[in-house]
Amino acid sequence: MTSCGLSRIFLPSRLSDNRFLMEGDPDYGKRLLLLPERERKALLYGDWNIFEGQYFSEFDISRHVVLPYEIPSHWRRYRTIDYGLDRLACLWIAVSPEGRAVVYRELCASDLPISIAAGEILKRSPKSEEIYATLAPPDLWSRGQESGKSKATLFSDYGVVFTKTSNDRECGWLAIKELLCGECDGIPQLTVFSSCTELIKCLPALTRDKIRPTDCSTEPHEITHAPDALRGFAIFYSRPRVTGEKRSARWSADMWEDYLSADGRGKKYLIQKYGEPN
């Protein structure tokens, strides 16, 4: 807000919007394509949401953020959390039979004891939504010295049962990058509802760790919770479900339901992921 009461706004502009520049210098766009990614995205596509050391430069609000829509009932739904008394981050994610994932709801709040946190998660999970798994990092299974119970057990006592995911940070961040870069029918493999404002704000704000550049910095700590929750989902979803060269795991009822409701492309994707139906 300026001293005269006016607000400043940023009006994004692409090179293609500047007809006079293109006419005066037809090769200008070709030269921009040769620039490093950061400068190229800013000058060619009008994307200034990038900075030196940014970890997820792949995240593009114009591509990865979508308006909320009604999610088909047969899509598989997950919850994934990062929990500490300082901050709870819980994301709801739906996955289409073709493998597209969309973050469609978030809960981010501070100073919530487990009883309240579990209640808030359940309150935001309609009974009409069947949650396939609620993912949580391994540290929640460590037993507390006072109660002798782990946080995972306490959450279970209050109605939220967890499935353990990996806490491999670098593999998890890489899994997010793969989802951001991947596409299904021209649509990014990972999108986020515009209503999930904390994840949209925090994910592109993460920076590379100065000692281990393949990892994200843990500072400022307050922006790490929602991305950590997403990381837990990404590594769980992307890891191989069956080891060995030949996949022979028997299909579950949920797999069959997804297969029968999918179109031709979706059936092909499921066979690639789980092996032939059996």
C-alpha positions as CSV (number, residue, x, y, z in Angstrom):
1,M,0.0,0.0,0.0
2,T,1.5,3.4,-1.0
3,S,1.3,6.6,1.0
4,C,-1.5,7.9,-1.2
5,G,-3.6,4.8,-0.4
6,L,-3.0,2.9,-3.7
7,S,-2.0,-0.7,-3.9
8,R,0.7,-2.0,-6.2
9,I,-0.2,-5.0,-8.4
10,F,1.8,-7.1,-10.8
11,L,0.4,-7.6,-14.3
12,P,2.1,-10.7,-15.9
13,S,3.1,-10.3,-19.5
14,R,4.6,-12.7,-22.0
15,L,6.9,-11.9,-24.8
16,S,4.1,-12.8,-27.2
17,D,2.0,-10.0,-25.8
18,N,4.6,-7.4,-27.0
19,R,3.8,-7.3,-30.7
20,F,5.9,-4.2,-31.4
21,L,9.1,-5.8,-29.9
22,M,8.5,-9.0,-31.9
23,E,8.1,-7.0,-35.1
24,G,11.2,-4.8,-34.5
25,D,13.4,-7.8,-33.5
26,P,12.0,-11.1,-34.9
27,D,15.0,-13.1,-33.5
28,Y,14.6,-11.8,-29.9
29,G,12.5,-14.8,-28.8
30,K,15.1,-17.2,-30.2
31,R,17.8,-15.5,-28.2
32,L,15.8,-15.8,-25.0
33,L,15.5,-19.5,-25.5
34,L,19.2,-19.7,-25.1
35,L,19.2,-18.1,-21.6
36,P,19.4,-20.0,-18.3
37,E,16.0,-21.3,-17.1
38,R,15.5,-18.6,-14.5
39,E,16.0,-15.7,-16.9
40,R,14.2,-17.5,-19.8
41,K,11.1,-18.1,-17.7
42,A,11.0,-14.5,-16.6
43,L,11.6,-12.7,-19.9
44,L,9.9,-15.2,-22.3
45,Y,6.9,-16.3,-20.2
46,G,6.5,-13.5,-17.7
47,D,7.1,-15.8,-14.8
48,W,8.9,-13.8,-12.1
49,N,8.1,-16.3,-9.3
50,I,11.6,-17.6,-9.4
51,F,14.8,-16.8,-7.5
52,E,18.3,-18.0,-7.0
53,G,18.5,-21.2,-5.0
54,Q,14.8,-22.0,-5.5
55,Y,14.3,-25.8,-5.1
56,F,11.1,-26.3,-7.0
57,S,11.6,-24.1,-10.1
58,E,9.3,-26.6,-11.9
59,F,6.3,-25.4,-10.0
60,D,4.3,-23.1,-12.3
61,I,1.2,-21.5,-10.8
62,S,-0.4,-21.2,-14.3
63,R,0.0,-24.9,-14.9
64,H,-0.1,-26.6,-11.5
65,V,-2.8,-24.6,-9.7
66,V,-6.4,-25.3,-10.8
67,L,-9.8,-24.1,-9.8
68,P,-11.7,-26.6,-7.6
69,Y,-13.8,-29.1,-9.4
70,E,-15.9,-32.1,-8.4
71,I,-13.7,-35.1,-8.0
72,P,-15.1,-38.4,-9.4
73,S,-16.1,-40.7,-6.6
74,H,-14.0,-43.6,-8.0
75,W,-10.7,-41.7,-7.7
76,R,-8.5,-43.1,-4.9
77,R,-8.1,-40.6,-2.0
78,Y,-5.3,-40.2,0.4
79,R,-4.5,-38.0,3.4
80,T,-0.9,-37.2,4.2
81,I,0.4,-35.4,7.2
82,D,3.3,-33.7,8.8
83,Y,2.7,-33.3,12.6
84,G,4.3,-31.4,15.4
85,L,2.8,-29.4,18.2
86,D,4.2,-26.3,16.5
87,R,2.4,-27.0,13.2
88,L,0.0,-29.6,11.7
89,A,-0.1,-29.9,7.9
90,C,-2.6,-32.4,6.4
91,L,-3.3,-32.7,2.7
92,W,-6.1,-34.5,1.0
93,I,-5.0,-35.9,-2.4
94,A,-7.1,-37.7,-5.0
95,V,-5.6,-39.9,-7.8
96,S,-7.3,-40.7,-11.1
97,P,-7.1,-44.1,-12.7
98,E,-4.7,-42.6,-15.2
99,G,-2.3,-41.5,-12.5
100,R,-3.1,-37.8,-12.1
101,A,-2.9,-36.6,-8.5
102,V,-4.7,-33.5,-7.3
103,V,-4.3,-31.9,-3.8
104,Y,-7.9,-30.8,-3.2
105,R,-8.0,-29.9,0.5
106,E,-5.5,-28.8,3.2
107,L,-5.5,-28.3,6.9
108,C,-2.6,-26.2,8.4
109,A,-2.8,-25.1,12.0
110,S,-0.5,-24.5,14.9
111,D,-0.5,-25.6,18.6
112,L,-2.9,-28.5,18.2
113,P,-2.6,-31.4,20.6
114,I,-3.2,-34.8,19.0
115,S,-6.8,-35.1,20.3
116,I,-7.7,-31.8,18.6
117,A,-5.6,-32.4,15.5
118,A,-7.3,-35.8,14.9
119,G,-10.7,-34.3,15.4
120,E,-10.0,-31.5,12.9
121,I,-8.8,-34.0,10.3
122,L,-12.0,-36.1,10.8
123,K,-14.2,-33.1,10.7
124,R,-12.9,-32.2,7.3
125,S,-13.2,-35.7,5.9
126,P,-16.8,-36.3,4.8
127,K,-18.1,-39.8,5.4
128,S,-18.9,-39.9,1.6
129,E,-15.1,-39.8,1.0
130,E,-13.4,-43.2,1.3
131,I,-9.8,-42.6,2.3
132,Y,-7.5,-45.3,1.0
133,A,-4.6,-44.4,3.3
134,T,-3.5,-41.7,5.7
135,L,0.2,-41.4,5.3
136,A,2.6,-40.3,8.1
137,P,6.4,-40.2,8.5
138,P,8.2,-42.9,10.6
139,D,9.1,-40.6,13.5
140,L,5.5,-40.6,14.6
141,W,5.9,-44.3,15.6
142,S,8.6,-43.4,18.2
143,R,7.2,-44.0,21.7
144,G,7.0,-41.0,24.0
145,Q,8.7,-41.3,27.4
146,E,5.7,-40.1,29.4
147,S,2.8,-42.1,28.0
148,G,4.8,-45.0,26.5
149,K,2.7,-44.6,23.4
150,S,3.7,-43.3,20.0
151,K,2.0,-40.3,18.3
152,A,0.7,-42.8,15.7
153,T,-1.0,-44.9,18.4
154,L,-2.5,-41.8,20.0
155,F,-3.9,-40.6,16.6
156,S,-5.3,-44.1,16.1
157,D,-7.0,-43.9,19.6
158,Y,-8.7,-40.7,18.3
159,G,-9.9,-42.3,15.0
160,V,-7.1,-41.5,12.6
161,V,-5.1,-44.6,11.6
162,F,-1.8,-44.0,9.8
163,T,0.1,-45.9,7.1
164,K,3.9,-45.4,7.4
165,T,5.6,-43.7,4.5
166,S,9.3,-43.2,3.9
167,N,11.2,-40.3,5.4
168,D,13.9,-40.3,2.7
169,R,14.1,-36.5,2.1
170,E,16.0,-36.4,-1.2
171,C,14.0,-39.3,-2.8
172,G,10.8,-37.6,-1.6
173,W,11.7,-34.2,-3.1
174,L,12.8,-35.9,-6.3
175,A,9.4,-37.7,-6.4
176,I,7.6,-34.4,-6.2
177,K,9.7,-33.0,-9.1
178,E,8.8,-36.1,-11.1
179,L,5.1,-35.4,-10.5
180,L,5.4,-31.7,-11.3
181,C,7.2,-32.5,-14.6
182,G,5.1,-35.5,-15.6
183,E,2.0,-35.3,-17.8
184,C,-1.1,-37.3,-18.5
185,D,-3.0,-36.3,-21.7
186,G,-1.3,-32.9,-21.6
187,I,-2.3,-32.3,-18.0
188,P,0.4,-32.1,-15.2
189,Q,0.6,-35.3,-13.2
190,L,0.3,-33.1,-10.0
191,T,-2.1,-30.2,-9.6
192,V,-3.3,-28.3,-6.6
193,F,-6.7,-26.7,-6.0
194,S,-6.4,-22.9,-5.7
195,S,-8.1,-23.2,-2.3
196,C,-4.9,-24.9,-0.9
197,T,-3.2,-21.6,-0.3
198,E,-0.5,-22.7,2.2
199,L,0.9,-25.4,-0.1
200,I,0.8,-23.0,-3.0
201,K,2.7,-20.4,-1.0
202,C,5.3,-22.7,0.7
203,L,6.3,-25.2,-2.0
204,P,7.9,-22.6,-4.4
205,A,9.4,-20.8,-1.5
206,L,11.7,-23.8,-0.5
207,T,15.4,-23.3,-1.2
208,R,18.3,-25.6,-1.6
209,D,20.3,-26.6,1.4
210,K,23.7,-24.9,1.3
211,I,25.5,-28.1,2.4
212,R,23.4,-30.7,0.5
213,P,22.0,-29.0,-2.6
214,T,20.0,-32.1,-3.4
215,D,18.0,-31.5,-0.2
216,C,15.7,-28.6,0.8
217,S,16.7,-26.2,3.5
218,T,14.8,-26.6,6.7
219,E,14.7,-22.9,7.3
220,P,12.5,-20.9,7.5
221,H,10.9,-23.8,9.4
222,E,7.4,-22.5,9.1
223,I,7.2,-23.0,5.3
224,T,8.4,-26.7,5.4
225,H,5.3,-28.4,6.9
226,A,2.9,-28.6,3.9
227,P,5.7,-29.5,1.5
228,D,6.9,-32.3,4.0
229,A,3.3,-33.7,3.9
230,L,3.3,-33.7,0.1
231,R,6.8,-35.4,0.1
232,G,5.3,-38.2,2.2
233,F,2.7,-38.8,-0.4
234,A,5.0,-38.5,-3.4
235,I,7.5,-41.0,-2.2
236,F,4.7,-43.5,-1.2
237,Y,2.9,-43.1,-4.5
238,S,6.0,-43.3,-6.7
239,R,7.8,-46.2,-5.1
240,P,7.6,-49.7,-6.7
241,R,4.7,-51.7,-5.3
242,V,6.2,-55.0,-6.2
243,T,9.8,-56.0,-6.2
244,G,11.4,-58.3,-8.8
245,E,11.3,-58.3,-12.6
246,K,7.9,-60.0,-12.8
247,R,4.9,-58.5,-11.0
248,S,2.7,-61.2,-9.6
249,A,0.9,-59.6,-6.7
250,R,-2.8,-60.4,-6.6
251,W,-5.0,-57.5,-7.4
252,S,-7.1,-56.1,-4.5
253,A,-10.8,-55.3,-4.8
254,D,-9.9,-51.6,-5.0
255,M,-7.5,-52.3,-8.0
256,W,-10.3,-54.1,-9.8
257,E,-12.7,-51.3,-9.1
258,D,-10.3,-48.8,-10.6
259,Y,-9.6,-51.0,-13.6
260,L,-13.3,-51.6,-14.4
261,S,-14.1,-47.9,-14.2
262,A,-11.1,-46.8,-16.3
263,D,-11.0,-46.0,-20.0
264,G,-8.6,-47.7,-22.3
265,R,-5.7,-45.4,-21.4
266,G,-6.4,-45.8,-17.7
267,K,-6.5,-49.7,-18.0
268,K,-3.1,-49.6,-19.7
269,Y,-1.7,-47.4,-17.0
270,L,-2.9,-49.7,-14.2
271,I,-1.5,-52.8,-16.0
272,Q,1.9,-51.0,-16.2
273,K,1.7,-50.2,-12.6
274,Y,0.4,-53.4,-11.0
275,G,0.9,-56.0,-13.7
276,E,-1.8,-58.1,-15.5
277,P,-5.1,-58.4,-13.6
278,N,-5.3,-61.6,-11.5
